[in-house]
């Protein structure tokens, strides 16, 4: 959303550093194609990471609440984002 507002059509690194997103045709590189980007994944996937956190949660016997556990309303309250931005963040 912000990238569109800034008319930024260049490669970027995701916020968590888990991947590099390169617009199709920008460079001749290989990777997973997703939403008009070649994605070079640098870390483990979100689903796998969440499962590992759930394993830790079971092992230590206390609940760990992550961003993925929050509702849109919770995200809005905690961050001050508008509903459209909270949906995109989730």
Order of alpha helices (4+ residues) and beta strands (2+ residues): alpha-beta-beta-beta-beta-alpha-alpha-alpha
